[in-house]
């Protein structure tokens, strides 16, 4: 049986997509307020699980079940191009799932449960019978929870020895997770033809290009406004001003994105989203600072 080249396996697992959950996990670690000095092995294992394991699993699962769609949208991907022959894409998805579960045992009950939840969402998003991605509202919600909210709360809980994260940390995790729904929509602009042909109701298919772009921008911006309001309420005005500045730049970029959404979705993902996730880290440090002041 033919075997895929290592380069094809790496491409299937898409390292470029690992950054968001790794970053969100790190935000949770920072927001926990726990000293980092003696916990680096645990932190590194958590980052490994968030990105190269669970996120990579989700990419392999998605590419396997999207192979017919990708044959239209992106025929050069490993599976439709034949560089990932036979059932190898499926085998890798299964193997990475098992490996993720085994490594997650190190993180204790909370970390293991969060890994199970993330893997269930990954499979539910792509695989029948649920295949949540057939509905852009549900599918993007599953991705946003897995990539941002779940990773953040796991980082905070693991650092606190399995204790439930504080209310401030949970609120920020929920808000940035909600905003990430809009980020996921940006990725759907490149696959409109294949999604239509195979009955996948992404938001650009359901709402049209203009409607989906406006919706994505609103979903990304509004939670950040709430974050700013919360930080002001918590008397973290410096952090609130920093996030307001980041949001102001995003709004300028959104205006340009909305002029030609389909052509500029990738551009906004590359330059606008880093400002969004930068605000996540600022808010995480705000929670940490608030805890230090109250100690």
VMD Tcl script that draws the C-alpha trace (Angstrom):
set ca {
  {0.00 0.00 0.00}
  {1.36 3.43 -0.94}
  {2.33 5.69 1.94}
  {2.16 9.48 2.04}
  {5.30 11.55 2.18}
  {6.07 13.35 5.43}
  {5.45 16.66 3.68}
  {1.91 15.54 2.80}
  {1.24 14.52 6.41}
  {2.50 17.89 7.65}
  {0.32 19.70 5.14}
  {-2.69 17.63 6.23}
  {-2.17 18.62 9.87}
  {-1.82 22.33 8.91}
  {0.61 23.76 11.49}
  {-0.46 27.31 10.57}
  {-3.87 26.63 12.15}
  {-2.42 25.57 15.51}
  {-1.67 29.09 16.68}
  {-5.19 30.22 17.81}
  {-5.85 27.45 20.39}
  {-2.23 27.56 21.59}
  {-2.55 31.31 22.07}
  {-5.92 30.97 23.82}
  {-4.51 28.31 26.17}
  {-1.66 30.67 27.01}
  {-4.17 33.47 27.68}
  {-5.90 31.18 30.16}
  {-2.57 30.42 31.81}
  {-1.83 34.15 32.20}
  {-5.36 34.94 33.45}
  {-5.15 32.21 36.11}
  {-2.84 34.41 38.18}
  {-0.78 31.36 39.17}
  {3.00 31.66 39.25}
  {4.53 30.10 36.14}
  {8.00 29.26 37.45}
  {7.45 25.63 38.50}
  {4.70 24.80 35.99}
  {6.45 25.08 32.64}
  {6.28 21.33 31.86}
  {2.50 21.40 32.40}
  {2.14 24.55 30.33}
  {4.14 23.13 27.43}
  {2.11 19.90 27.46}
  {-1.10 21.95 27.43}
  {0.13 24.00 24.47}
  {1.14 20.76 22.69}
  {-2.34 19.31 23.18}
  {-4.13 22.52 22.14}
  {-2.23 22.92 18.87}
  {-0.19 20.03 17.41}
  {-2.58 17.40 18.78}
  {-6.25 18.44 19.10}
  {-6.20 21.21 16.49}
  {-4.16 19.05 14.12}
  {-6.68 16.25 14.63}
  {-9.51 18.58 13.68}
  {-7.68 19.49 10.47}
  {-7.13 15.86 9.51}
  {-10.76 14.96 10.25}
  {-12.01 17.94 8.26}
  {-9.84 17.18 5.24}
  {-10.94 13.54 5.19}
  {-14.65 14.32 5.24}
  {-14.23 17.34 2.97}
  {-12.26 15.51 0.30}
  {-15.07 15.82 -2.27}
  {-15.57 19.51 -1.50}
  {-11.83 20.15 -1.67}
  {-11.68 18.43 -5.04}
  {-13.61 21.49 -6.29}
  {-12.32 24.26 -4.02}
  {-8.70 23.23 -3.39}
  {-7.74 20.21 -5.54}
  {-4.07 20.54 -4.59}
  {-4.71 19.54 -0.98}
  {-3.08 16.24 0.06}
  {-6.16 14.00 -0.18}
  {-7.85 15.15 -3.43}
  {-4.45 15.51 -5.11}
  {-3.60 11.87 -4.35}
  {-0.54 12.74 -2.25}
  {-2.40 11.24 0.73}
  {-3.40 7.90 -0.85}
  {-6.10 5.42 0.12}
  {-7.40 5.63 3.68}
  {-4.31 7.30 5.08}
  {-6.15 10.55 5.81}
  {-8.67 8.62 7.93}
  {-5.96 6.60 9.68}
  {-4.09 9.76 10.64}
  {-7.28 11.35 12.00}
  {-7.90 8.28 14.18}
  {-4.27 8.00 15.27}
  {-4.01 11.67 16.23}
  {-7.26 11.38 18.21}
  {-5.88 8.48 20.25}
  {-2.52 10.21 20.73}
  {-4.26 13.38 21.94}
  {-6.21 11.41 24.55}
  {-3.12 9.61 25.82}
  {-1.10 12.80 26.24}
  {-4.07 14.58 27.85}
  {-3.96 12.13 30.77}
  {-1.00 14.14 32.07}
  {-3.20 17.23 32.53}
  {-5.48 15.64 35.11}
  {-9.29 15.27 35.07}
  {-10.09 18.80 33.84}
  {-7.48 18.78 31.09}
  {-8.49 15.32 29.95}
  {-12.20 16.21 29.94}
  {-11.48 19.37 27.95}
  {-9.46 17.35 25.42}
  {-12.34 14.89 25.04}
  {-14.74 17.81 24.52}
  {-12.46 19.38 21.93}
  {-12.09 16.13 20.02}
  {-15.84 15.50 20.08}
  {-16.42 18.98 18.65}
  {-13.76 18.36 15.99}
  {-15.42 15.16 14.82}
  {-18.96 16.57 15.14}
  {-17.98 19.54 12.97}
  {-16.84 17.46 10.02}
  {-18.12 13.90 10.30}
  {-21.60 12.55 9.65}
  {-24.19 12.21 11.00}
  {-23.90 15.61 12.73}
  {-21.50 17.33 10.31}
  {-22.14 20.69 11.97}
  {-20.37 22.55 9.19}
  {-23.42 22.03 6.98}
  {-24.88 24.94 8.96}
  {-22.52 27.89 9.22}
  {-24.07 29.07 12.46}
  {-23.57 25.79 14.29}
  {-20.31 24.81 12.65}
  {-18.57 28.10 13.31}
  {-19.84 28.05 16.88}
  {-18.28 24.62 17.45}
  {-14.95 25.81 16.02}
  {-14.97 29.05 18.01}
  {-15.67 27.23 21.28}
  {-12.95 24.67 20.61}
  {-10.31 27.11 19.37}
  {-10.81 29.91 21.89}
  {-13.16 29.41 24.84}
  {-12.34 25.80 25.64}
  {-8.59 26.34 25.22}
  {-8.63 29.47 27.43}
  {-10.63 27.87 30.27}
  {-8.49 24.74 30.12}
  {-5.31 26.78 30.51}
  {-6.77 28.61 33.49}
  {-8.13 25.46 35.14}
  {-4.99 23.38 34.65}
  {-2.86 26.12 36.23}
  {-5.23 26.28 39.19}
  {-4.97 22.54 39.83}
  {-8.33 21.74 38.28}
  {-10.29 24.44 40.09}
  {-12.98 26.32 38.19}
  {-11.53 29.51 36.65}
  {-12.60 32.82 38.14}
  {-15.63 34.73 36.87}
  {-13.53 37.38 35.10}
  {-11.53 34.77 33.21}
  {-14.66 32.85 32.22}
  {-16.38 36.03 31.02}
  {-13.45 36.98 28.80}
  {-13.12 33.43 27.46}
  {-16.81 33.44 26.53}
  {-16.63 36.84 24.84}
  {-13.55 36.11 22.76}
  {-14.99 32.71 21.88}
  {-18.14 34.43 20.63}
  {-16.10 36.84 18.53}
  {-14.13 33.97 17.02}
  {-17.32 32.89 15.26}
  {-16.73 35.80 12.90}
  {-13.12 34.74 12.38}
  {-14.28 31.30 11.28}
  {-16.58 32.89 8.70}
  {-13.59 34.55 7.01}
  {-12.27 31.12 6.12}
  {-15.48 30.25 4.26}
  {-15.17 32.89 1.54}
  {-12.63 30.82 -0.37}
  {-14.89 27.77 -0.73}
  {-18.26 29.16 -1.82}
  {-18.55 27.16 -5.06}
  {-17.75 23.80 -3.51}
  {-19.94 24.50 -0.49}
  {-22.91 25.33 -2.72}
  {-22.41 22.24 -4.86}
  {-22.24 19.91 -1.84}
  {-25.00 21.57 0.18}
  {-22.80 23.08 2.89}
  {-24.58 26.11 4.27}
  {-21.65 28.31 5.25}
  {-22.59 31.89 6.04}
  {-21.36 33.21 2.65}
  {-23.70 30.66 1.04}
  {-26.62 31.38 3.38}
  {-26.32 35.16 3.65}
  {-24.48 36.03 0.47}
  {-20.99 37.49 0.34}
  {-22.00 40.96 1.56}
  {-24.30 39.70 4.31}
  {-21.74 37.23 5.60}
  {-19.01 39.87 5.63}
  {-21.14 42.33 7.60}
  {-22.17 39.59 10.02}
  {-18.58 38.47 10.56}
  {-17.42 42.01 11.27}
  {-20.24 42.63 13.74}
  {-19.63 39.34 15.53}
  {-15.92 40.10 15.84}
  {-16.35 43.71 16.99}
  {-19.24 43.58 19.46}
  {-17.67 41.20 22.01}
  {-14.59 43.42 22.07}
  {-16.80 46.40 22.93}
  {-18.18 44.40 25.86}
  {-14.65 43.44 26.92}
  {-13.67 47.11 26.98}
  {-16.76 47.94 29.07}
  {-15.95 45.13 31.53}
  {-12.35 46.22 31.91}
  {-13.48 49.78 32.63}
  {-15.93 48.39 35.19}
  {-13.08 46.43 36.79}
  {-11.05 49.67 36.87}
  {-8.50 48.35 34.37}
  {-8.65 51.52 32.29}
  {-5.16 51.20 30.78}
  {-5.88 47.72 29.46}
  {-9.29 48.88 28.23}
  {-7.70 51.74 26.28}
  {-5.18 49.36 24.71}
  {-7.95 47.05 23.48}
  {-9.96 50.06 22.28}
  {-6.97 51.14 20.20}
  {-6.63 47.64 18.72}
  {-10.35 47.60 17.94}
  {-10.15 51.02 16.27}
  {-7.52 49.73 13.86}
  {-9.64 46.64 13.20}
  {-12.64 48.81 12.35}
  {-10.57 50.73 9.81}
  {-9.44 47.45 8.27}
  {-12.99 46.07 8.33}
  {-14.12 49.02 6.24}
  {-11.58 48.10 3.58}
  {-12.48 44.40 3.85}
  {-16.17 45.16 3.29}
  {-15.43 46.88 -0.01}
  {-14.46 43.53 -1.61}
  {-15.00 40.82 1.02}
  {-14.28 37.77 -1.07}
  {-11.00 39.12 -2.38}
  {-9.86 40.54 0.97}
  {-10.95 37.82 3.41}
  {-7.46 36.30 3.42}
  {-5.92 39.76 3.78}
  {-8.07 40.55 6.81}
  {-7.31 37.15 8.35}
  {-3.61 37.84 8.02}
  {-3.55 41.41 9.32}
  {-6.77 42.01 11.27}
  {-6.99 38.84 13.33}
  {-3.60 39.35 15.02}
  {-5.03 42.57 16.47}
  {-8.02 40.61 17.80}
  {-5.89 37.96 19.49}
  {-3.53 40.66 20.73}
  {-6.47 42.06 22.65}
  {-7.08 38.63 24.14}
  {-3.63 38.63 25.71}
  {-4.04 42.21 26.95}
  {-7.29 41.21 28.66}
  {-5.65 38.13 30.18}
  {-2.93 40.30 31.72}
  {-5.66 42.65 32.98}
  {-7.24 39.78 34.92}
  {-3.86 38.77 36.29}
  {-3.08 42.35 37.31}
  {-6.47 42.67 39.01}
  {-5.76 39.52 41.03}
  {-2.35 40.82 42.07}
  {-3.89 44.10 43.24}
  {-6.49 42.31 45.34}
  {-3.99 39.88 46.86}
}
mol new
graphics top color blue
foreach p $ca { graphics top sphere $p radius 0.5 }
foreach p [lrange $ca 0 end-1] q [lrange $ca 1 end] { graphics top cylinder $p $q radius 0.2 }
display resetview
